[in-house]
Amino acid sequence: MRAIRLALPVLMLLALPAWGGPVRCSDDGEGGACVWGRAEAFDSGRIQLRGLSLQLMGVAVPAHKELCQAKGGQDIFDCARPARKRMAEWLAKGVACDIIEVAGDRLLGRCRVAAGDLGRLLVAEGLARAAKDGPFDADQAAALAARKGLWSGDVALPRDWETARKKGDKGE
């Protein structure tokens, strides 16, 4: 019994890498700088990390004031709510963001969470729209075809999002 009690902590330590550690910057990042850690705040395609506010590159997430309506009902909801909920889940284990571009006072970046590229995840689940000529066009096409997230038939989208959906349906 004593041998089991002594061996258990060693086995637990050996298993730690399999549980996955925090997300950190890699040496092969895209940008000139990378920041990592726990997100201090996030919203609509923006992440505050170590005092910096980064906008996710390649995606457009609905803003707070954009309202969606459930078809067949009177239920109106904040279009950004589903994206914020999923972002909270993905960001819980930490995030690493490569700063790709500085545009005036804005920092644009690509961020990784344990599940993968945060922008790609948002677009693939239909929670964000791919930016024009961005890297996530195929992910958006798949989300549109599968009618995922905001592209589902149950949601009446704001006018600009509906226009983007129609363009995507036509393959433009």
Z-matrix of the N, CA and C atoms (Angstrom, degrees):
N
C 1 1.452
C 2 1.528 1 109.79
N 3 1.336 2 116.04 1 -39.48
C 4 1.463 3 119.91 2 -179.84
C 5 1.538 4 110.57 3 -63.57
N 6 1.324 5 116.79 4 -37.33
C 7 1.466 6 120.76 5 179.42
C 8 1.522 7 110.77 6 -64.03
N 9 1.319 8 117.98 7 -36.51
C 10 1.462 9 121.63 8 178.90
C 11 1.525 10 109.72 9 -67.27
N 12 1.334 11 117.06 10 -43.00
C 13 1.459 12 120.36 11 179.31
C 14 1.522 13 111.38 12 -63.71
N 15 1.321 14 117.90 13 -34.71
C 16 1.460 15 120.96 14 178.55
C 17 1.528 16 111.59 15 -75.77
N 18 1.299 17 117.15 16 -35.76
C 19 1.457 18 121.50 17 -176.97
C 20 1.526 19 112.18 18 -76.97
N 21 1.323 20 118.56 19 -28.33
C 22 1.452 21 121.81 20 -176.61
C 23 1.531 22 113.27 21 -58.63
N 24 1.341 23 119.69 22 -48.44
C 25 1.473 24 118.33 23 178.59
C 26 1.530 25 112.54 24 -61.09
N 27 1.325 26 117.66 25 -36.49
C 28 1.462 27 120.81 26 179.44
C 29 1.526 28 110.06 27 -65.81
N 30 1.323 29 116.82 28 -43.29
C 31 1.461 30 120.55 29 177.98
C 32 1.525 31 111.47 30 -63.39
N 33 1.309 32 117.01 31 -38.67
C 34 1.462 33 120.61 32 178.71
C 35 1.528 34 110.60 33 -64.88
N 36 1.323 35 117.90 34 -40.74
C 37 1.458 36 120.84 35 178.25
C 38 1.525 37 111.39 36 -64.72
N 39 1.324 38 116.95 37 -39.32
C 40 1.457 39 120.58 38 178.55
C 41 1.519 40 111.54 39 -66.11
N 42 1.312 41 117.95 40 -29.64
C 43 1.457 42 122.03 41 -178.10
C 44 1.523 43 112.46 42 -81.66
N 45 1.328 44 119.27 43 -15.99
C 46 1.458 45 121.59 44 -176.66
C 47 1.526 46 114.10 45 -54.75
N 48 1.328 47 120.99 46 -45.40
C 49 1.457 48 118.12 47 179.54
C 50 1.525 49 112.97 48 -59.47
N 51 1.289 50 119.03 49 -30.48
C 52 1.464 51 121.68 50 179.34
C 53 1.525 52 111.08 51 -68.92
N 54 1.314 53 117.96 52 -26.80
C 55 1.462 54 120.84 53 178.68
C 56 1.515 55 111.00 54 -73.63
N 57 1.302 56 116.83 55 -20.28
C 58 1.461 57 121.41 56 -179.56
C 59 1.506 58 111.05 57 87.40
N 60 1.277 59 115.45 58 133.43
C 61 1.452 60 120.68 59 179.39
C 62 1.517 61 109.64 60 -98.94
N 63 1.314 62 115.59 61 -169.07
C 64 1.457 63 119.16 62 179.40
C 65 1.533 64 110.83 63 -67.28
N 66 1.315 65 115.60 64 153.27
C 67 1.455 66 121.13 65 177.53
C 68 1.521 67 107.04 66 -76.38
N 69 1.330 68 116.04 67 132.29
C 70 1.462 69 120.65 68 -179.45
C 71 1.518 70 110.31 69 -132.01
N 72 1.307 71 115.59 70 168.32
C 73 1.454 72 121.31 71 177.84
C 74 1.516 73 109.68 72 -68.70
N 75 1.319 74 115.45 73 145.20
C 76 1.454 75 120.27 74 175.90
C 77 1.525 76 108.70 75 -106.21
N 78 1.299 77 116.50 76 165.98
C 79 1.457 78 121.19 77 -179.78
C 80 1.513 79 112.58 78 -72.95
N 81 1.321 80 117.72 79 -19.83
C 82 1.462 81 121.01 80 -176.02
C 83 1.523 82 112.43 81 -100.77
N 84 1.327 83 118.05 82 32.26
C 85 1.456 84 121.57 83 -179.05
C 86 1.516 85 112.12 84 -64.52
N 87 1.334 86 115.36 85 159.95
C 88 1.462 87 121.28 86 -177.50
C 89 1.510 88 113.06 87 -79.22
N 90 1.302 89 116.60 88 -35.07
C 91 1.458 90 120.22 89 -172.13
C 92 1.513 91 112.84 90 -95.11
N 93 1.318 92 113.84 91 -176.90
C 94 1.448 93 119.69 92 178.78
C 95 1.514 94 112.03 93 -81.21
N 96 1.323 95 116.61 94 -19.83
C 97 1.459 96 120.40 95 -178.26
C 98 1.516 97 109.38 96 -142.79
N 99 1.308 98 115.06 97 155.11
C 100 1.459 99 120.48 98 178.63
C 101 1.525 100 108.28 99 -138.27
N 102 1.314 101 115.56 100 138.73
C 103 1.462 102 121.38 101 174.05
C 104 1.514 103 107.76 102 -122.18
N 105 1.316 104 115.97 103 147.03
C 106 1.456 105 118.75 104 -179.17
C 107 1.511 106 109.58 105 -145.95
N 108 1.320 107 114.91 106 161.77
C 109 1.458 108 121.42 107 178.26
C 110 1.517 109 110.17 108 143.28
N 111 1.298 110 115.50 109 -156.67
C 112 1.458 111 121.61 110 177.56
C 113 1.525 112 108.62 111 -90.21
N 114 1.313 113 115.82 112 135.08
C 115 1.462 114 120.30 113 177.62
C 116 1.521 115 109.00 114 -65.24
N 117 1.319 116 115.92 115 130.89
C 118 1.464 117 120.88 116 177.93
C 119 1.521 118 110.11 117 -80.44
N 120 1.318 119 115.86 118 -31.82
C 121 1.466 120 122.31 119 178.26
C 122 1.524 121 107.39 120 -161.71
N 123 1.315 122 116.83 121 160.46
C 124 1.455 123 121.18 122 176.66
C 125 1.513 124 108.63 123 -158.69
N 126 1.334 125 114.47 124 153.98
C 127 1.457 126 119.51 125 177.66
C 128 1.516 127 109.69 126 -176.25
N 129 1.294 128 117.15 127 137.18
C 130 1.463 129 124.45 128 171.53
C 131 1.526 130 114.29 129 40.45
N 132 1.302 131 117.00 130 55.14
C 133 1.453 132 120.51 131 175.93
C 134 1.515 133 114.49 132 81.44
N 135 1.311 134 117.59 133 11.18
C 136 1.468 135 122.91 134 177.37
C 137 1.512 136 109.21 135 -121.22
N 138 1.321 137 114.47 136 144.14
C 139 1.458 138 120.91 137 176.77
C 140 1.514 139 108.45 138 -131.08
N 141 1.319 140 116.92 139 132.89
C 142 1.452 141 120.65 140 172.71
C 143 1.516 142 107.05 141 -100.95
N 144 1.313 143 115.15 142 123.20
C 145 1.454 144 121.70 143 -173.17
C 146 1.517 145 108.83 144 -142.34
N 147 1.324 146 116.53 145 121.46
C 148 1.471 147 122.32 146 -179.23
C 149 1.530 148 112.03 147 52.10
N 150 1.326 149 115.53 148 40.85
C 151 1.456 150 121.46 149 177.33
C 152 1.521 151 114.66 150 81.88
N 153 1.323 152 118.07 151 -3.64
C 154 1.462 153 122.05 152 179.55
C 155 1.519 154 109.81 153 -102.19
N 156 1.324 155 116.41 154 141.31
C 157 1.456 156 121.12 155 175.85
C 158 1.516 157 107.50 156 -104.05
N 159 1.341 158 116.36 157 116.18
C 160 1.458 159 122.05 158 -177.95
C 161 1.516 160 110.40 159 -112.34
N 162 1.316 161 115.95 160 134.20
C 163 1.458 162 121.09 161 174.09
C 164 1.518 163 107.49 162 -96.03
N 165 1.336 164 116.55 163 132.00
C 166 1.458 165 120.59 164 179.14
C 167 1.524 166 110.00 165 -66.64
N 168 1.308 167 115.88 166 128.37
C 169 1.454 168 121.92 167 179.60
C 170 1.524 169 110.51 168 -81.20
N 171 1.315 170 116.17 169 139.68
C 172 1.460 171 120.69 170 173.58
C 173 1.510 172 115.76 171 89.35
N 174 1.345 173 117.91 172 2.70
C 175 1.460 174 120.00 173 -178.98
C 176 1.523 175 111.18 174 -136.06
N 177 1.315 176 114.91 175 156.06
C 178 1.460 177 122.76 176 170.84
C 179 1.520 178 106.49 177 -127.66
N 180 1.312 179 116.08 178 116.72
C 181 1.455 180 122.59 179 179.82
C 182 1.528 181 107.16 180 -103.56
N 183 1.333 182 118.45 181 140.25
C 184 1.469 183 118.91 182 179.18
C 185 1.524 184 111.35 183 -55.47
N 186 1.310 185 115.46 184 143.42
C 187 1.466 186 121.10 185 177.49
C 188 1.531 187 109.15 186 -82.03
N 189 1.330 188 114.98 187 164.72
C 190 1.469 189 120.79 188 -179.98
C 191 1.520 190 113.21 189 -53.96
N 192 1.308 191 116.68 190 -40.02
C 193 1.459 192 119.50 191 -172.74
C 194 1.517 193 113.17 192 -81.49
N 195 1.320 194 117.70 193 -5.28
C 196 1.458 195 120.04 194 177.25
C 197 1.525 196 108.61 195 -81.55
N 198 1.323 197 115.50 196 124.48
C 199 1.453 198 120.70 197 -177.27
C 200 1.522 199 110.84 198 -108.94
N 201 1.300 200 115.10 199 138.98
C 202 1.454 201 122.26 200 174.38
C 203 1.526 202 107.18 201 -111.34
N 204 1.313 203 115.18 202 158.82
C 205 1.461 204 119.93 203 178.74
C 206 1.516 205 108.88 204 -130.32
N 207 1.316 206 115.56 205 135.71
C 208 1.456 207 120.63 206 175.95
C 209 1.523 208 107.80 207 -72.06
N 210 1.324 209 116.07 208 125.85
C 211 1.467 210 119.88 209 178.65
C 212 1.521 211 109.35 210 -67.43
N 213 1.316 212 115.64 211 143.56
C 214 1.456 213 120.33 212 179.36
C 215 1.510 214 112.78 213 80.75
N 216 1.311 215 117.19 214 6.03
C 217 1.463 216 120.11 215 -179.65
C 218 1.511 217 110.16 216 -152.59
N 219 1.274 218 115.80 217 174.76
C 220 1.456 219 121.33 218 -179.23
C 221 1.525 220 112.01 219 -97.15
N 222 1.319 221 117.63 220 3.52
C 223 1.463 222 122.01 221 -175.71
C 224 1.526 223 110.78 222 -68.73
N 225 1.326 224 116.81 223 116.10
C 226 1.463 225 123.17 224 176.67
C 227 1.520 226 106.83 225 -111.01
N 228 1.340 227 116.07 226 135.18
C 229 1.458 228 119.25 227 -178.40
C 230 1.524 229 110.97 228 -141.11
N 231 1.300 230 115.35 229 161.04
C 232 1.462 231 124.18 230 177.01
C 233 1.530 232 107.82 231 -68.12
N 234 1.319 233 117.93 232 116.98
C 235 1.470 234 122.21 233 -177.31
C 236 1.526 235 112.47 234 -59.41
N 237 1.320 236 117.42 235 -27.84
C 238 1.463 237 121.21 236 -177.29
C 239 1.532 238 112.34 237 -80.22
N 240 1.316 239 118.05 238 -13.47
C 241 1.467 240 121.22 239 -175.94
C 242 1.529 241 113.17 240 -56.82
N 243 1.342 242 120.45 241 -47.47
C 244 1.469 243 118.85 242 179.54
C 245 1.535 244 112.77 243 -61.32
N 246 1.327 245 117.52 244 -37.61
C 247 1.466 246 120.36 245 179.36
C 248 1.529 247 110.32 246 -66.94
N 249 1.326 248 117.66 247 -42.72
C 250 1.470 249 120.13 248 179.29
C 251 1.527 250 111.14 249 -62.57
N 252 1.326 251 116.00 250 -39.88
C 253 1.467 252 119.53 251 -179.33
C 254 1.531 253 111.02 252 -62.88
N 255 1.342 254 117.06 253 -47.92
C 256 1.469 255 120.21 254 -179.94
C 257 1.528 256 111.16 255 -67.39
N 258 1.341 257 116.99 256 -38.74
C 259 1.460 258 119.80 257 178.72
C 260 1.524 259 110.01 258 -59.86
N 261 1.323 260 117.54 259 -39.99
C 262 1.468 261 120.70 260 178.70
C 263 1.522 262 110.32 261 -59.69
N 264 1.325 263 116.81 262 -42.32
C 265 1.471 264 120.51 263 179.27
C 266 1.525 265 110.94 264 -65.06
N 267 1.332 266 116.91 265 -45.95
C 268 1.467 267 120.45 266 -177.95
C 269 1.522 268 112.57 267 -69.27
N 270 1.340 269 117.26 268 -36.33
C 271 1.458 270 121.12 269 -176.80
C 272 1.524 271 113.30 270 -78.67
N 273 1.313 272 117.75 271 -11.60
C 274 1.463 273 121.75 272 -176.04
C 275 1.526 274 113.23 273 -57.77
N 276 1.333 275 117.29 274 -30.77
C 277 1.466 276 120.70 275 -178.43
C 278 1.522 277 112.80 276 -94.96
N 279 1.316 278 116.51 277 5.32
C 280 1.455 279 120.42 278 179.00
C 281 1.519 280 111.24 279 106.33
N 282 1.314 281 114.99 280 169.03
C 283 1.456 282 121.84 281 -176.54
C 284 1.525 283 108.94 282 -149.25
N 285 1.315 284 116.33 283 147.81
C 286 1.460 285 122.81 284 173.55
C 287 1.516 286 107.35 285 -126.00
N 288 1.323 287 116.93 286 127.39
C 289 1.463 288 121.01 287 -176.34
C 290 1.521 289 111.05 288 -123.46
N 291 1.324 290 115.91 289 125.33
C 292 1.459 291 122.17 290 171.67
C 293 1.516 292 107.06 291 -85.22
N 294 1.317 293 116.96 292 126.93
C 295 1.460 294 121.03 293 176.45
C 296 1.526 295 106.45 294 -83.43
N 297 1.315 296 115.75 295 113.44
C 298 1.460 297 121.94 296 -174.42
C 299 1.519 298 111.76 297 -92.47
N 300 1.323 299 115.85 298 -38.89
C 301 1.454 300 119.10 299 -173.47
C 302 1.523 301 109.83 300 -149.45
N 303 1.325 302 115.44 301 145.96
C 304 1.449 303 121.71 302 173.05
C 305 1.516 304 105.87 303 -115.19
N 306 1.325 305 116.63 304 116.18
C 307 1.459 306 122.33 305 -178.80
C 308 1.529 307 108.13 306 -117.69
N 309 1.307 308 116.19 307 95.78
C 310 1.456 309 120.30 308 -176.11
C 311 1.518 310 109.38 309 66.46
N 312 1.321 311 116.23 310 -120.16
C 313 1.467 312 119.86 311 178.16
C 314 1.529 313 112.21 312 -97.78
N 315 1.344 314 116.60 313 9.54
C 316 1.472 315 120.78 314 -179.70
C 317 1.520 316 110.80 315 -102.51
N 318 1.322 317 114.95 316 138.61
C 319 1.460 318 121.08 317 173.08
C 320 1.517 319 107.68 318 -106.37
N 321 1.325 320 116.46 319 126.88
C 322 1.457 321 121.22 320 177.84
C 323 1.518 322 108.16 321 -107.75
N 324 1.331 323 116.31 322 135.52
C 325 1.455 324 118.42 323 -177.00
C 326 1.511 325 114.17 324 -148.90
N 327 1.317 326 114.58 325 164.70
C 328 1.467 327 123.66 326 172.15
C 329 1.515 328 105.73 327 -108.53
N 330 1.318 329 116.23 328 127.09
C 331 1.461 330 120.84 329 -175.28
C 332 1.521 331 111.30 330 -117.08
N 333 1.328 332 114.72 331 142.30
C 334 1.462 333 121.79 332 177.68
C 335 1.525 334 109.44 333 -116.21
N 336 1.317 335 114.35 334 138.30
C 337 1.458 336 122.39 335 172.24
C 338 1.520 337 106.40 336 -119.42
N 339 1.311 338 117.51 337 177.62
C 340 1.467 339 120.35 338 -177.98
C 341 1.529 340 112.25 339 -57.05
N 342 1.335 341 118.02 340 -32.22
C 343 1.466 342 122.24 341 -177.98
C 344 1.529 343 112.83 342 -82.19
N 345 1.335 344 118.72 343 -11.23
C 346 1.461 345 121.32 344 179.60
C 347 1.514 346 112.12 345 134.17
N 348 1.329 347 115.91 346 -158.68
C 349 1.461 348 122.94 347 -179.71
C 350 1.534 349 108.55 348 -68.42
N 351 1.320 350 116.66 349 122.58
C 352 1.465 351 121.59 350 -174.39
C 353 1.531 352 112.17 351 -62.68
N 354 1.320 353 117.84 352 -42.69
C 355 1.460 354 120.71 353 178.31
C 356 1.517 355 111.74 354 -62.17
N 357 1.329 356 116.35 355 -45.45
C 358 1.469 357 121.19 356 179.36
C 359 1.529 358 110.10 357 -61.63
N 360 1.327 359 117.81 358 -41.74
C 361 1.461 360 121.20 359 179.29
C 362 1.527 361 111.49 360 -61.95
N 363 1.337 362 116.48 361 -43.78
C 364 1.469 363 120.43 362 -179.85
C 365 1.527 364 111.41 363 -63.17
N 366 1.332 365 116.28 364 -43.55
C 367 1.465 366 120.28 365 -179.22
C 368 1.530 367 110.32 366 -69.44
N 369 1.322 368 117.36 367 -43.13
C 370 1.470 369 121.60 368 -177.57
C 371 1.526 370 112.15 369 -63.61
N 372 1.331 371 117.72 370 -29.82
C 373 1.459 372 120.58 371 178.67
C 374 1.523 373 112.36 372 -90.83
N 375 1.342 374 116.98 373 3.06
C 376 1.457 375 120.46 374 178.59
C 377 1.514 376 113.54 375 74.48
N 378 1.316 377 117.13 376 24.72
C 379 1.461 378 121.68 377 -178.72
C 380 1.518 379 112.54 378 -100.14
N 381 1.336 380 116.02 379 -10.53
C 382 1.457 381 122.46 380 178.58
C 383 1.523 382 107.34 381 -145.40
N 384 1.307 383 114.83 382 161.58
C 385 1.457 384 121.67 383 178.09
C 386 1.526 385 107.72 384 -102.82
N 387 1.332 386 117.09 385 140.44
C 388 1.459 387 121.06 386 176.29
C 389 1.522 388 109.15 387 -70.41
N 390 1.326 389 116.16 388 137.09
C 391 1.458 390 120.25 389 176.38
C 392 1.523 391 109.17 390 -68.57
N 393 1.315 392 115.93 391 148.57
C 394 1.467 393 121.05 392 -179.44
C 395 1.526 394 109.23 393 -57.86
N 396 1.306 395 116.55 394 132.85
C 397 1.472 396 124.13 395 -179.63
C 398 1.530 397 112.37 396 60.94
N 399 1.318 398 116.50 397 24.01
C 400 1.459 399 120.73 398 179.46
C 401 1.518 400 111.60 399 -91.07
N 402 1.322 401 116.34 400 -179.65
C 403 1.465 402 120.84 401 -175.75
C 404 1.524 403 115.33 402 -80.76
N 405 1.334 404 117.67 403 -1.68
C 406 1.459 405 119.36 404 -172.53
C 407 1.533 406 114.27 405 -112.93
N 408 1.328 407 117.42 406 21.49
C 409 1.468 408 120.90 407 -178.92
C 410 1.528 409 112.13 408 -59.08
N 411 1.326 410 117.30 409 -43.86
C 412 1.475 411 120.65 410 -179.26
C 413 1.527 412 110.94 411 -65.06
N 414 1.335 413 116.48 412 -36.88
C 415 1.469 414 120.49 413 178.65
C 416 1.524 415 110.41 414 -65.70
N 417 1.337 416 116.40 415 -39.13
C 418 1.462 417 119.55 416 178.58
C 419 1.525 418 110.33 417 -68.12
N 420 1.319 419 116.95 418 -41.29
C 421 1.471 420 119.68 419 178.90
C 422 1.524 421 110.45 420 -59.93
N 423 1.317 422 117.23 421 -40.45
C 424 1.472 423 121.16 422 178.88
C 425 1.527 424 110.64 423 -66.74
N 426 1.336 425 117.35 424 -41.33
C 427 1.465 426 120.39 425 178.83
C 428 1.525 427 110.89 426 -65.60
N 429 1.329 428 116.57 427 -39.84
C 430 1.466 429 120.58 428 177.19
C 431 1.523 430 110.67 429 -62.90
N 432 1.329 431 116.20 430 -46.58
C 433 1.471 432 120.56 431 -178.34
C 434 1.527 433 111.11 432 -63.26
N 435 1.339 434 116.17 433 -37.36
C 436 1.460 435 120.71 434 -179.15
C 437 1.533 436 112.03 435 -85.38
N 438 1.350 437 116.32 436 -4.95
C 439 1.459 438 122.58 437 -178.55
C 440 1.523 439 111.16 438 54.43
N 441 1.332 440 114.97 439 48.84
C 442 1.466 441 121.49 440 -178.82
C 443 1.521 442 111.63 441 -88.07
N 444 1.315 443 114.78 442 150.22
C 445 1.460 444 121.95 443 172.15
C 446 1.511 445 113.03 444 56.26
N 447 1.327 446 115.16 445 -126.44
C 448 1.461 447 120.58 446 -178.17
C 449 1.518 448 112.54 447 -68.26
N 450 1.323 449 117.76 448 -16.05
C 451 1.460 450 120.97 449 178.35
C 452 1.530 451 111.83 450 -87.41
N 453 1.313 452 118.02 451 3.31
C 454 1.465 453 120.01 452 -179.54
C 455 1.525 454 109.90 453 -69.05
N 456 1.289 455 115.64 454 158.03
C 457 1.461 456 120.84 455 -179.80
C 458 1.509 457 113.33 456 -71.60
N 459 1.329 458 117.46 457 -8.89
C 460 1.464 459 121.20 458 -177.45
C 461 1.521 460 113.17 459 -87.12
N 462 1.340 461 117.67 460 -4.10
C 463 1.453 462 120.48 461 -172.97
C 464 1.524 463 111.05 462 -120.69
N 465 1.332 464 116.14 463 130.24
C 466 1.465 465 122.20 464 171.15
C 467 1.521 466 106.21 465 -93.32
N 468 1.326 467 116.42 466 115.10
C 469 1.458 468 122.26 467 -174.34
C 470 1.522 469 112.92 468 -87.75
N 471 1.328 470 117.43 469 160.98
C 472 1.466 471 119.79 470 171.61
C 473 1.530 472 109.26 471 -60.37
N 474 1.303 473 116.89 472 160.46
C 475 1.460 474 122.78 473 -173.00
C 476 1.531 475 113.12 474 -55.07
N 477 1.334 476 119.76 475 -47.08
C 478 1.465 477 120.22 476 -176.31
C 479 1.528 478 111.83 477 -68.09
N 480 1.315 479 117.86 478 -31.32
C 481 1.460 480 120.25 479 178.09
C 482 1.522 481 110.15 480 -74.56
N 483 1.319 482 117.25 481 -36.29
C 484 1.463 483 120.97 482 178.31
C 485 1.526 484 109.87 483 -64.86
N 486 1.345 485 116.95 484 -39.96
C 487 1.464 486 121.24 485 177.13
C 488 1.517 487 110.34 486 -60.63
N 489 1.328 488 117.47 487 -43.83
C 490 1.468 489 121.29 488 178.91
C 491 1.524 490 110.81 489 -63.73
N 492 1.322 491 117.43 490 -38.41
C 493 1.463 492 120.42 491 179.05
C 494 1.525 493 110.42 492 -63.76
N 495 1.327 494 116.26 493 -44.28
C 496 1.464 495 119.76 494 -179.40
C 497 1.521 496 111.40 495 -63.76
N 498 1.324 497 117.59 496 -39.12
C 499 1.468 498 121.00 497 176.28
C 500 1.513 499 110.32 498 -62.76
N 501 1.331 500 116.46 499 -40.85
C 502 1.463 501 121.15 500 179.11
C 503 1.508 502 111.82 501 -65.24
N 504 1.338 503 117.33 502 -37.51
C 505 1.464 504 121.50 503 178.70
C 506 1.527 505 111.35 504 -64.61
N 507 1.347 506 116.18 505 -32.40
C 508 1.462 507 120.56 506 -179.26
C 509 1.522 508 112.08 507 -86.86
N 510 1.336 509 115.94 508 -5.30
C 511 1.453 510 120.08 509 179.25
C 512 1.517 511 113.58 510 78.58
N 513 1.329 512 117.59 511 20.26
C 514 1.471 513 121.03 512 179.80
C 515 1.504 514 111.16 513 -78.13
